[in-house]
């Protein structure tokens, strides 16, 4: 693979000595105060680049010099990637400023190279690591999916060449970073039959393709407007046999295995992006006021904060599970990608009511994040196609889960929910496809049982116990309904709206289970997270979405959550589980 002229700071030799929270703090400091109009990496500069439909070159250069691409390379190859939850922690300073920057600079390189880390040869892994550690980029070239949007429409074919290797053909108009990458990971059709073995993965060096590759012009988009999207056309390009990643026909299986990491990272970093809008809303609600916050803003602000903690709980548990339970996370990862972007989009709408006319101040550091993220977030989630792909993972498993897993499986190790717990390193080679188990549903049942023992205490604990039991009741109802699903789903069955409703409800039950698990996993170092108020509010809102009976909020519950939100805003802390100190 051709070397790149870009240079980055080398990754540290001792990964264990450089904790992810320290790397995140350094990156936060380097990016500087996002609200300073003179900061070339601040929100004002990033919004201006978006308006010009250009990438923010100065900030991308800063991230290159900071060696951020090393976060996408496993430690055994000289990078810093040890755990997916650590990766998300380091990426959050970037996504808090600009979701499109996070995608455009390099997270798409993670998505592309995951197949290499999962099934690549030693030489492929080494050359890919060298490319990213040198500041280069890789692009993922998706195969075509049902319900496809522009990103997932069209695909390339790779026929066997007479002398060995492949001949690559086809055109795809929308690829992230196609014009800026030094490697393409192509999910190419190698068999015209409609089978699970129809596609293979090829690691392609564009410098070796000669004149057969054509770069198509940039595609204007509504979201992520910084010139990230353009196309490629391959005309009978010769690709060597050693470009094959894994086995012939393994492309679909590799996508199913590796996309679960991508889904969880997207969800976690999207929480960071919405954090900025929540800060803007608190600013709007408190600006110029010496008196307490107007009561009409209590419910939306505290509610969105609780939603964000619920989303972060779900994403964090999934990211940790990729290390601790790598062969059992497939369905849960799809549920995370299914639920979190939708909840966050609803939250943006709720925050728009708080921002009012300030939400139309496009391009301003203080209030411009709502407009931009409202356009960018659907692109990050791949819109309806992203939802459909997650449903395609969940729906076929529902009957099996109902018959074999729910109310039968043992709960997972408690380390899954404890911040700071030692976990195994992420190993893409161990990632599995749906195994028929459901560790998070088991956790929900056990959490409810433990809370049932303190139901008589009263107040918030009683409300939390009642909510936990309500979700267990919903899981029982789901079990009965899912047992009635036909044993062998046809394509028509999988698109049945009734089954999509079941997948909706199931995914929200998993969100509730994650909230309870994270709350139980608190060690008391954060008094707010250790108290039940946020979990009660979060579960009440999830229960409201499901339409299940939920108790009245206990006295003081909403006020406690709101007080913590305002405190974090005034002291410059993030509104996620980590409560990270932000640059000011």
Beta strands, then each sheet from edge to edge (+ up, - down):
strand 1: 138-141
strand 2: 157-160
strand 3: 166-176
strand 4: 183-189
strand 5: 199-204
strand 6: 213-216
strand 7: 229-239
strand 8: 244-245
sheet 1: 1+ 4+ 5- 8+
sheet 2: 2+ 3- 7+ 6-
end
